[in-house]
Amino acid sequence: MDESTTPVVLLAFANDRDAYLDMIVRERKAIAKALQEYDDRRYIKVVKEENTAVADIFDLCTHYANRIAIFHYGGHASGTQLQLEAAGQAQMANAVGLAQLLGQERSLQLVFLNGCATQPQVETLFACGVKAVIATAVPINDQIATELAEQFYQALGRGATIQRAFQSAKAFVATRYGTAREINEFRAIGSVAPKDASAATLVPWGLYVNPSAKGEDALNWTLPRAAEHQVIIRAAPAPANAGASVNNKLIQILFDAVARHSPEVGVLWEAAKRTKRQDLRMVRQQIIDSFPAPVGEQLRKLFASNTIDVQRLRQLVLTYETVAELFCFAVLSQLWNAKHENPALSLTPDQLASIDRFVALVPDDQRTFDYVALTRVVAAVFREHTIAPFIDEFIGFGDAQDRETFDRACRFMEEMRAELAAGPIAAEEITSFCVQAEEQLGTVLSYLAFLVRYRLATIKKIDIIKSRHKPPEYRHNQVMLDRVTAGIMDSEEVHLAFTDSESVILLKNVDDVGNYLSLSPFVIDENAFTGDQNSKLFFYSHRDQGNGYCFRFVDNADDGLVVTDEQYPQIKQQFEEFVQAVRAV
């Protein structure tokens, strides 16, 4: 039995070879996608069974005992049975036995039976203590069933109550398919669907509520908006010396972590250890300069102020976002390379759904999109296909062992991103939140301190140098995106190998440019296209309302860039090629 108490949404689907339901796969994916953000944040756990047998349901109910909040079934059904699958053959599940099993789930709020004529099962479920049921009065249309489920869970995922989500879903179906026939919401078992099947409605779903007080409570149930053990501590007293310790603790944490990966910082660390003295200004500068420029610039801004206010809280979160995005973009870029080298490499439907969600982000979702969770998805792909990561330290990143502190720190920062996205922070919480965020950011950056081993560069243009009887050389017009405090400037370097022009690349060794990872189209430098000096770096943010891709300026999140067929079309084409490559089977 799982000892956690995180609510579970159990999705059970079954099909029939002889009476195949074309929309079942779409329904499963759509529900999972609608609930993915809650699952990513560990507010809930979504469990999906694609070819469900009776034993599967019993095993899962045992494993997640008293945690199941919603049980959803999609497939063939009748008033007395659900049709499941066992070894590819139809297997009938008796409604009475299933009701007895589900009735034991103390946390269960809703049973959604998205099959034909399931309304006769409602009374049995109520007799066993189930609070609320969505069921059907007569045989239902496969496509409409899927669309109603999609709308219901999308509304639930936006914070609606069960009752409001059902009302939204029925309004959608009525709008799409006409209002001549209505869909009713039933409050008690006495209010039943038409007895004459010929008088059945076009969309005959009903929300049936157990007449008990607990049944009425289920109508107002919503998905949880906090993790099982939320990391943010609210109303915590601020440390007495909070103002004096701003940045110092973070700098010390990073000093220790970065020294293990950076020779320059390592020299300072050894000197400080030997003399028991350290020049904090020099340490701070070396830490900033060690990280790739996008991260270093955020640290520079963070270290530039000792004021505790909401702006500092935003900068702490933005620093976390920047390193999480950069790491995620790097592994996505290598995933594209892996698919290019091995077109037969395939991703699971859930892995594809995670990447599809990233590519199709809208502004509201981007503000709380979990880039670390997507990075873990790609880590699983690498492990399953034995792909050696470009970032050597990425090996084993998806494993949960020995990473509890890092996971907790990421959860905190994700919760704080959601807090800031939701609206103003209470004034009395700002000092405590800043202190907590500084500690958790230190944990994240110390775990990812290995990034200082790698160098980021913009390659603007590459010229071939070739003399008779001599091997070619390649002159790179480039900008090294490091050493932020020294400033960014163009330079020319001649190498025996070439990289990608008009691209931002990651290098293990600046002297070995043949071993590089291009981060296009996720990270772009506008100056590589315009020919302007220095660098103007952008990270992919979200999809445009039209057919473009929106980027945010790394140095100022309020400054954006839209890539379209007219503006930097090569980047838009790369995005589309990435999506096609990843989806290809």
C-alpha positions as CSV (number, residue, x, y, z in Angstrom):
1,M,0.0,0.0,0.0
2,D,1.2,3.5,-0.9
3,E,1.7,5.5,2.4
4,S,1.2,8.9,0.8
5,T,-2.1,10.7,1.1
6,T,-2.0,12.6,-2.2
7,P,-5.4,12.3,-3.9
8,V,-5.5,9.9,-6.8
9,V,-7.6,10.3,-10.0
10,L,-7.9,6.8,-11.4
11,L,-8.6,6.6,-15.1
12,A,-9.7,3.1,-16.3
13,F,-10.3,2.5,-20.0
14,A,-11.1,-0.6,-22.0
15,N,-11.9,-1.3,-25.6
16,D,-13.4,-4.1,-27.7
17,R,-11.7,-5.5,-30.9
18,D,-15.1,-6.3,-32.4
19,A,-16.8,-3.0,-31.4
20,Y,-13.8,-0.7,-31.3
21,L,-14.2,2.8,-29.9
22,D,-12.1,5.2,-31.9
23,M,-12.2,8.0,-29.4
24,I,-11.0,6.1,-26.3
25,V,-7.3,7.0,-26.7
26,R,-8.2,10.7,-27.3
27,E,-10.3,10.7,-24.2
28,R,-7.5,9.2,-22.1
29,K,-4.9,11.7,-23.4
30,A,-7.2,14.7,-23.0
31,I,-8.0,14.0,-19.4
32,A,-4.4,13.3,-18.5
33,K,-3.4,16.6,-20.2
34,A,-6.1,18.6,-18.4
35,L,-4.8,17.3,-15.1
36,Q,-1.1,17.2,-15.9
37,E,-0.2,20.5,-14.1
38,Y,-1.8,19.2,-10.9
39,D,0.1,15.9,-11.3
40,D,3.4,17.7,-12.1
41,R,3.1,19.8,-8.9
42,R,2.2,16.7,-6.9
43,Y,-1.2,18.1,-5.9
44,I,-2.7,14.9,-7.2
45,K,-1.6,11.7,-8.8
46,V,-3.1,10.7,-12.1
47,V,-3.1,6.9,-12.6
48,K,-4.0,5.7,-16.2
49,E,-4.9,2.2,-17.1
50,E,-5.3,1.7,-20.9
51,N,-6.4,-1.9,-21.1
52,T,-8.1,-2.4,-17.7
53,A,-9.0,-5.8,-16.2
54,V,-11.0,-6.5,-13.1
55,A,-7.8,-7.4,-11.3
56,D,-6.2,-4.1,-12.2
57,I,-9.0,-2.1,-10.6
58,F,-8.8,-4.2,-7.4
59,D,-5.0,-3.9,-7.3
60,L,-5.0,-0.2,-7.7
61,C,-7.7,0.3,-5.1
62,T,-5.7,-1.7,-2.7
63,H,-2.5,0.2,-3.5
64,Y,-4.1,3.6,-3.3
65,A,-6.6,2.7,-0.5
66,N,-8.5,5.7,0.8
67,R,-6.7,8.1,-1.6
68,I,-8.9,7.7,-4.7
69,A,-10.8,11.0,-5.2
70,I,-12.2,10.3,-8.7
71,F,-12.8,7.0,-10.5
72,H,-13.3,7.5,-14.3
73,Y,-14.3,4.7,-16.6
74,G,-14.4,5.0,-20.4
75,G,-15.6,2.1,-22.6
76,H,-18.6,-0.2,-23.2
77,A,-21.1,-0.5,-20.4
78,S,-24.6,-1.4,-19.5
79,G,-26.9,-0.9,-16.5
80,T,-25.3,-3.8,-14.7
81,Q,-21.8,-4.2,-16.1
82,L,-18.7,-2.5,-17.3
83,Q,-16.8,-4.2,-20.1
84,L,-13.1,-4.5,-19.3
85,E,-10.2,-6.3,-20.9
86,A,-8.2,-9.4,-19.9
87,A,-5.4,-10.7,-22.2
88,G,-7.1,-8.9,-25.1
89,Q,-10.5,-10.5,-24.5
90,A,-13.6,-8.8,-23.2
91,Q,-14.1,-9.2,-19.4
92,M,-17.3,-8.2,-17.7
93,A,-17.2,-6.5,-14.3
94,N,-20.4,-6.8,-12.2
95,A,-21.7,-3.4,-11.1
96,V,-22.6,-4.6,-7.6
97,G,-19.1,-5.9,-6.8
98,L,-17.5,-2.8,-8.2
99,A,-19.8,-0.6,-6.2
100,Q,-18.9,-2.4,-3.1
101,L,-15.2,-1.9,-3.8
102,L,-15.5,1.8,-4.6
103,G,-17.8,2.4,-1.6
104,Q,-14.9,1.5,0.7
105,E,-12.9,4.5,-0.6
106,R,-13.3,7.1,2.1
107,S,-11.8,9.9,-0.1
108,L,-13.9,9.1,-3.2
109,Q,-15.8,12.2,-4.4
110,L,-17.0,11.1,-7.9
111,V,-17.5,8.1,-10.0
112,F,-17.7,9.0,-13.7
113,L,-19.1,6.1,-15.8
114,N,-18.6,7.3,-19.4
115,G,-20.3,4.3,-21.1
116,C,-23.7,3.4,-22.4
117,A,-26.7,3.3,-20.2
118,T,-24.9,3.3,-16.9
119,Q,-27.6,5.1,-14.9
120,P,-29.1,1.9,-13.4
121,Q,-25.7,1.5,-11.6
122,V,-26.2,4.7,-9.6
123,E,-28.6,3.4,-7.0
124,T,-26.2,0.5,-6.2
125,L,-23.2,2.9,-5.9
126,F,-25.2,5.2,-3.6
127,A,-26.2,2.2,-1.4
128,C,-22.5,1.5,-1.0
129,G,-21.8,5.1,0.1
130,V,-20.5,6.7,-3.1
131,K,-21.2,10.5,-3.0
132,A,-21.7,11.5,-6.6
133,V,-21.9,9.8,-10.0
134,I,-21.9,11.0,-13.6
135,A,-23.8,8.4,-15.6
136,T,-25.8,8.0,-18.8
137,A,-29.5,7.1,-19.3
138,V,-29.1,5.4,-22.7
139,P,-26.5,4.4,-25.3
140,I,-24.2,7.3,-26.0
141,N,-22.2,8.7,-29.0
142,D,-18.5,7.9,-28.8
143,Q,-17.3,11.4,-30.0
144,I,-19.8,13.3,-27.8
145,A,-18.8,11.2,-24.8
146,T,-15.1,12.1,-25.3
147,E,-15.8,15.8,-25.8
148,L,-18.0,16.0,-22.7
149,A,-15.3,14.3,-20.7
150,E,-12.7,16.7,-22.1
151,Q,-14.7,19.7,-21.2
152,F,-15.4,18.4,-17.7
153,Y,-11.8,17.8,-16.8
154,Q,-10.6,20.9,-18.4
155,A,-13.0,22.9,-16.3
156,L,-12.0,20.9,-13.2
157,G,-8.3,21.6,-14.1
158,R,-9.1,25.4,-14.1
159,G,-10.3,25.2,-10.5
160,A,-14.1,24.5,-11.0
161,T,-16.1,22.5,-8.6
162,I,-17.6,19.2,-9.7
163,Q,-20.9,20.8,-10.1
164,R,-19.6,23.8,-12.1
165,A,-17.4,21.6,-14.3
166,F,-20.4,19.4,-15.2
167,Q,-22.5,22.5,-16.0
168,S,-19.7,23.8,-18.2
169,A,-19.4,20.4,-20.0
170,K,-23.1,20.1,-20.6
171,A,-23.3,23.7,-21.9
172,F,-20.5,23.0,-24.4
173,V,-22.2,19.9,-25.7
174,A,-25.5,21.7,-25.9
175,T,-23.8,24.6,-27.8
176,R,-22.0,22.3,-30.2
177,Y,-24.7,19.8,-30.9
178,G,-27.9,21.9,-30.4
179,T,-30.3,22.7,-27.6
180,A,-33.4,20.9,-28.9
181,R,-32.7,18.1,-26.4
182,E,-31.4,19.0,-23.0
183,I,-29.0,17.3,-20.6
184,N,-30.3,17.2,-17.0
185,E,-28.5,17.4,-13.7
186,F,-30.0,15.0,-11.1
187,R,-29.8,15.7,-7.4
188,A,-31.3,12.6,-6.0
189,I,-32.0,9.1,-7.2
190,G,-35.7,9.8,-7.4
191,S,-35.1,12.2,-10.3
192,V,-34.3,9.7,-13.1
193,A,-33.9,9.9,-16.8
194,P,-36.9,9.2,-19.1
195,K,-38.3,5.7,-18.8
196,D,-38.9,5.5,-22.5
197,A,-35.6,5.2,-24.3
198,S,-37.1,6.7,-27.5
199,A,-37.5,9.9,-25.6
200,A,-33.9,9.9,-24.5
201,T,-31.9,13.1,-24.9
202,L,-29.1,13.5,-27.4
203,V,-26.6,13.9,-24.6
204,P,-28.1,11.9,-21.8
205,W,-25.4,12.4,-19.1
206,G,-26.6,13.2,-15.6
207,L,-24.9,14.3,-12.4
208,Y,-26.4,12.2,-9.7
209,V,-25.8,13.1,-6.1
210,N,-26.3,10.9,-3.1
211,P,-29.1,12.5,-1.0
212,S,-26.9,12.3,2.1
213,A,-25.2,15.4,3.4
214,K,-21.9,14.1,2.2
215,G,-23.3,13.7,-1.3
216,E,-24.2,17.4,-1.4
217,D,-20.6,18.3,-0.2
218,A,-19.2,16.5,-3.2
219,L,-20.7,19.1,-5.5
220,N,-18.4,21.7,-4.2
221,W,-15.2,19.6,-4.3
222,T,-12.3,20.9,-6.3
223,L,-8.9,19.6,-7.2
224,P,-6.4,20.5,-4.4
225,R,-4.4,23.6,-4.9
226,A,-1.4,22.6,-2.8
227,A,0.8,19.6,-2.6
228,E,0.3,16.9,0.0
229,H,3.1,18.4,2.1
230,Q,3.3,22.0,0.8
231,V,6.9,23.2,1.1
232,I,6.1,26.9,1.6
233,I,5.8,27.8,5.2
234,R,3.2,30.4,5.7
235,A,3.0,32.9,8.6
236,A,6.5,32.0,9.6
237,P,8.3,34.5,11.8
238,A,11.1,36.2,9.9
239,P,14.6,35.6,11.3
240,A,15.8,38.5,13.5
241,N,18.9,39.0,11.3
242,A,17.1,38.5,8.0
243,G,18.2,41.9,6.6
244,A,21.8,41.4,7.5
245,S,22.1,37.9,6.0
246,V,20.6,38.8,2.6
247,N,22.7,37.1,-0.2
248,N,25.5,36.0,2.2
249,K,24.1,32.5,2.9
250,L,23.3,32.0,-0.8
251,I,26.8,33.1,-1.8
252,Q,28.4,30.8,0.7
253,I,26.3,27.8,-0.5
254,L,27.3,28.5,-4.1
255,F,30.9,29.1,-3.2
256,D,31.2,25.6,-1.8
257,A,29.2,24.0,-4.6
258,V,30.8,25.8,-7.6
259,A,34.4,25.3,-6.2
260,R,34.0,21.6,-7.0
261,H,33.5,22.3,-10.7
262,S,35.3,25.6,-11.5
263,P,39.1,25.9,-11.2
264,E,39.0,29.7,-10.7
265,V,36.5,29.4,-7.8
266,G,38.4,26.4,-6.5
267,V,41.5,28.5,-6.1
268,L,39.6,31.1,-4.1
269,W,38.0,28.4,-2.0
270,E,41.4,26.8,-1.2
271,A,42.9,30.2,-0.3
272,A,39.9,31.0,1.9
273,K,40.3,27.6,3.6
274,R,44.0,28.2,4.1
275,T,43.9,31.8,5.4
276,K,40.4,31.5,7.0
277,R,39.6,34.8,5.2
278,Q,37.7,35.5,2.0
279,D,37.0,38.5,-0.1
280,L,33.3,38.4,-0.5
281,R,33.3,40.7,-3.5
282,M,35.7,38.5,-5.4
283,V,33.8,35.4,-4.5
284,R,30.6,36.9,-5.6
285,Q,32.1,38.0,-8.9
286,Q,33.6,34.6,-9.6
287,I,30.3,32.8,-8.9
288,I,28.5,35.1,-11.3
289,D,31.1,34.7,-14.0
290,S,31.3,30.9,-13.6
291,F,27.7,30.2,-14.7
292,P,26.4,30.6,-18.3
293,A,25.5,34.2,-19.0
294,P,21.7,33.8,-18.7
295,V,22.1,32.4,-15.1
296,G,25.0,34.7,-14.2
297,E,23.0,37.8,-15.2
298,Q,20.2,36.8,-12.9
299,L,22.6,36.2,-10.0
300,R,24.2,39.6,-10.7
301,K,20.9,41.3,-10.3
302,L,20.1,39.2,-7.2
303,F,23.4,40.1,-5.6
304,A,23.1,43.8,-6.5
305,S,20.5,44.5,-3.9
306,N,20.2,43.8,-0.2
307,T,16.6,45.0,0.0
308,I,13.9,42.5,1.1
309,D,10.8,43.2,-0.9
310,V,8.5,41.5,-3.5
311,Q,11.0,42.5,-6.3
312,R,13.7,40.4,-4.6
313,L,11.3,37.5,-4.3
314,R,10.5,37.8,-8.0
315,Q,14.3,37.8,-8.8
316,L,14.9,34.7,-6.7
317,V,12.1,32.9,-8.6
318,L,13.4,34.3,-12.0
319,T,16.8,33.0,-11.3
320,Y,15.4,29.5,-10.6
321,E,13.2,29.7,-13.7
322,T,16.3,30.6,-15.9
323,V,18.5,27.7,-14.8
324,A,15.5,25.3,-15.0
325,E,14.7,26.5,-18.5
326,L,18.3,26.4,-19.7
327,F,18.8,22.9,-18.5
328,C,15.5,21.7,-20.0
329,F,16.3,23.3,-23.4
330,A,19.6,21.6,-23.5
331,V,18.1,18.1,-23.0
332,L,15.3,18.8,-25.5
333,S,17.9,19.8,-28.0
334,Q,19.8,16.6,-27.5
335,L,16.5,14.6,-27.8
336,W,16.1,16.1,-31.2
337,N,19.6,15.1,-32.1
338,A,18.9,11.5,-30.9
339,K,15.7,11.3,-33.1
340,H,17.7,12.6,-36.1
341,E,20.4,10.0,-35.6
342,N,17.9,7.2,-34.9
343,P,14.5,7.9,-36.5
344,A,13.2,4.6,-35.1
345,L,13.5,5.9,-31.5
346,S,9.9,6.3,-30.2
347,L,8.4,8.0,-27.3
348,T,5.4,6.8,-25.2
349,P,2.1,8.7,-25.6
350,D,2.6,10.3,-22.2
351,Q,6.1,11.4,-23.1
352,L,4.8,12.9,-26.3
353,A,2.0,14.6,-24.4
354,S,4.5,16.3,-22.1
355,I,6.5,17.7,-25.1
356,D,3.3,18.7,-27.0
357,R,2.2,20.7,-23.9
358,F,5.5,22.5,-23.8
359,V,5.5,23.4,-27.5
360,A,1.9,24.6,-27.3
361,L,2.2,26.7,-24.1
362,V,-0.1,29.7,-23.7
363,P,1.0,32.7,-21.5
364,D,-1.0,31.8,-18.4
365,D,0.3,28.2,-18.5
366,Q,3.9,29.2,-19.1
367,R,4.1,31.1,-15.8
368,T,3.7,27.9,-13.9
369,F,5.0,25.3,-16.4
370,D,7.3,22.8,-14.6
371,Y,10.5,22.7,-16.7
372,V,12.2,20.4,-14.2
373,A,9.3,17.9,-14.6
374,L,9.7,17.9,-18.4
375,T,13.5,17.4,-17.9
376,R,12.7,14.3,-16.0
377,V,10.5,13.1,-18.8
378,V,13.4,13.4,-21.2
379,A,15.7,11.7,-18.7
380,A,13.4,8.7,-18.8
381,V,13.6,8.7,-22.6
382,F,17.4,8.7,-22.4
383,R,17.5,5.8,-19.9
384,E,15.0,3.7,-21.8
385,H,17.0,4.1,-25.1
386,T,20.5,4.1,-23.5
387,I,21.3,7.6,-24.9
388,A,24.6,9.1,-23.5
389,P,23.8,12.6,-22.4
390,F,25.8,15.6,-23.7
391,I,25.7,17.0,-20.2
392,D,27.5,14.1,-18.5
393,E,26.0,14.9,-15.1
394,F,22.5,14.3,-16.6
395,I,23.0,10.6,-16.1
396,G,20.5,9.4,-13.5
397,F,18.8,12.8,-13.3
398,G,15.3,11.2,-13.3
399,D,16.1,8.9,-10.3
400,A,14.4,9.8,-7.1
401,Q,17.1,8.4,-4.8
402,D,19.4,10.8,-3.0
403,R,17.5,13.7,-4.4
404,E,14.9,14.4,-1.7
405,T,16.4,17.8,-0.8
406,F,16.6,18.9,-4.4
407,D,13.1,17.7,-5.1
408,R,11.8,19.6,-2.1
409,A,13.6,22.8,-3.2
410,C,12.2,22.5,-6.7
411,R,8.7,22.0,-5.3
412,F,9.1,25.1,-3.1
413,M,10.2,27.2,-6.1
414,E,7.3,25.9,-8.2
415,E,4.9,26.8,-5.4
416,M,6.4,30.2,-5.2
417,R,6.0,30.7,-8.9
418,A,2.3,29.9,-8.6
419,E,2.0,32.3,-5.7
420,L,3.4,35.1,-7.7
421,A,1.4,34.2,-10.8
422,A,-1.8,34.2,-8.7
423,G,-1.5,37.8,-7.5
424,P,-0.1,40.1,-4.9
425,I,1.8,38.6,-2.0
426,A,0.6,39.6,1.5
427,A,3.1,42.1,2.9
428,E,3.5,40.2,6.2
429,E,4.7,37.1,4.2
430,I,7.4,38.8,2.0
431,T,10.3,38.6,4.4
432,S,9.7,35.0,5.3
433,F,9.2,34.0,1.7
434,C,12.4,35.7,0.6
435,V,14.4,33.9,3.3
436,Q,12.9,30.6,2.4
437,A,13.3,31.2,-1.3
438,E,17.0,32.1,-0.9
439,E,17.7,28.9,0.9
440,Q,15.8,26.7,-1.6
441,L,17.4,28.5,-4.6
442,G,20.8,27.7,-3.0
443,T,19.9,24.0,-2.9
444,V,18.8,24.0,-6.6
445,L,21.8,25.9,-7.9
446,S,24.2,23.8,-5.8
447,Y,22.8,20.6,-7.2
448,L,23.1,22.0,-10.8
449,A,26.4,23.7,-10.2
450,F,28.0,21.3,-12.7
451,L,26.6,23.6,-15.4
452,V,29.6,25.9,-14.8
453,R,31.7,23.2,-16.5
454,Y,30.0,24.1,-19.8
455,R,30.4,27.2,-22.0
456,L,27.6,29.0,-23.8
457,A,28.3,30.8,-27.0
458,T,26.5,32.6,-29.9
459,I,27.8,31.7,-33.3
460,K,26.8,34.5,-35.7
461,K,28.6,33.6,-38.9
462,I,31.2,31.1,-40.1
463,D,33.6,31.7,-42.9
464,I,35.7,29.1,-44.6
465,I,39.4,29.6,-44.9
466,K,41.0,27.4,-47.5
467,S,44.4,27.6,-49.1
468,R,45.6,25.3,-51.8
469,H,46.9,22.0,-50.5
470,K,45.9,22.9,-47.0
471,P,43.0,21.6,-44.9
472,P,40.1,24.0,-44.4
473,E,39.7,26.1,-41.3
474,Y,36.6,27.9,-40.1
475,R,36.5,31.4,-38.8
476,H,33.7,31.8,-36.2
477,N,32.3,35.2,-35.6
478,Q,31.1,34.5,-32.0
479,V,30.1,35.9,-28.6
480,M,31.1,33.9,-25.5
481,L,28.2,34.0,-23.2
482,D,30.1,33.9,-19.9
483,R,32.0,36.2,-17.5
484,V,29.0,38.5,-17.2
485,T,30.9,41.1,-15.0
486,A,33.5,41.5,-17.8
487,G,30.9,42.3,-20.4
488,I,29.8,40.6,-23.6
489,M,31.6,41.3,-26.8
490,D,32.1,39.9,-30.3
491,S,35.3,38.0,-31.2
492,E,36.7,35.9,-34.0
493,E,38.2,32.4,-33.5
494,V,39.6,30.0,-36.1
495,H,38.9,26.3,-35.6
496,L,39.5,23.1,-37.6
497,A,35.9,22.2,-37.2
498,F,32.7,24.1,-37.6
499,T,29.5,24.5,-35.5
500,D,26.0,25.9,-36.4
501,S,25.8,29.5,-37.6
502,E,23.1,31.8,-36.3
503,S,22.8,29.6,-33.3
504,V,23.4,29.5,-29.5
505,I,25.6,26.5,-28.7
506,L,26.7,24.7,-25.5
507,L,30.4,23.6,-25.4
508,K,32.2,21.2,-23.1
509,N,35.5,22.7,-24.2
510,V,36.0,26.0,-26.0
511,D,39.0,24.6,-27.8
512,D,37.0,21.6,-29.1
513,V,34.1,23.2,-31.0
514,G,33.5,19.9,-32.9
515,N,31.8,18.7,-29.7
516,Y,28.9,21.0,-29.2
517,L,25.1,21.1,-28.6
518,S,23.0,23.6,-30.5
519,L,20.2,25.0,-28.4
520,S,18.2,26.4,-31.4
521,P,15.3,26.9,-31.6
522,F,14.7,27.1,-27.8
523,V,17.4,29.7,-27.2
524,I,18.1,32.3,-29.8
525,D,20.3,35.4,-30.1
526,E,18.6,38.1,-32.2
527,N,21.9,39.7,-32.9
528,A,23.0,36.6,-34.7
529,F,20.3,37.4,-37.3
530,T,20.6,41.2,-37.4
531,G,24.4,41.4,-37.4
532,D,24.4,43.8,-34.4
533,Q,27.3,43.7,-32.0
534,N,27.2,41.8,-28.7
535,S,24.2,39.6,-27.8
536,K,20.5,39.8,-27.2
537,L,19.4,36.4,-25.9
538,F,15.9,35.1,-25.9
539,F,14.3,32.0,-24.4
540,Y,11.2,30.3,-25.9
541,S,8.2,31.2,-23.8
542,H,4.8,30.3,-25.5
543,R,2.8,30.0,-28.7
544,D,1.5,33.1,-30.3
545,Q,-2.3,33.4,-30.8
546,G,-1.6,33.2,-34.5
547,N,0.9,30.7,-35.9
548,G,4.1,32.1,-34.3
549,Y,6.4,31.4,-31.4
550,C,7.0,33.9,-28.6
551,F,10.3,34.4,-26.8
552,R,11.2,36.4,-23.8
553,F,14.4,38.6,-23.5
554,V,16.6,37.0,-20.9
555,D,17.8,40.3,-19.4
556,N,14.2,41.7,-19.2
557,A,11.2,39.4,-19.1
558,D,8.9,42.2,-20.2
559,D,10.7,42.4,-23.6
560,G,9.6,39.8,-26.1
561,L,10.1,38.6,-29.6
562,V,7.7,36.8,-31.9
563,V,9.0,34.3,-34.5
564,T,6.8,34.0,-37.6
565,D,6.9,33.2,-41.3
566,E,7.9,36.8,-41.9
567,Q,10.3,37.3,-39.0
568,Y,13.2,34.8,-38.5
569,P,11.3,32.1,-40.4
570,Q,14.3,29.7,-40.0
571,I,13.6,29.5,-36.2
572,K,9.9,28.8,-36.8
573,Q,10.8,26.1,-39.3
574,Q,13.2,24.5,-36.7
575,F,10.4,24.4,-34.2
576,E,8.1,22.6,-36.6
577,E,10.9,20.2,-37.6
578,F,11.6,19.5,-33.9
579,V,7.9,18.6,-33.3
580,Q,7.7,16.5,-36.5
581,A,10.9,14.6,-35.6
582,V,9.8,13.9,-32.0
583,R,6.3,12.7,-33.0
584,A,7.6,10.5,-35.9
585,V,7.2,6.8,-35.2
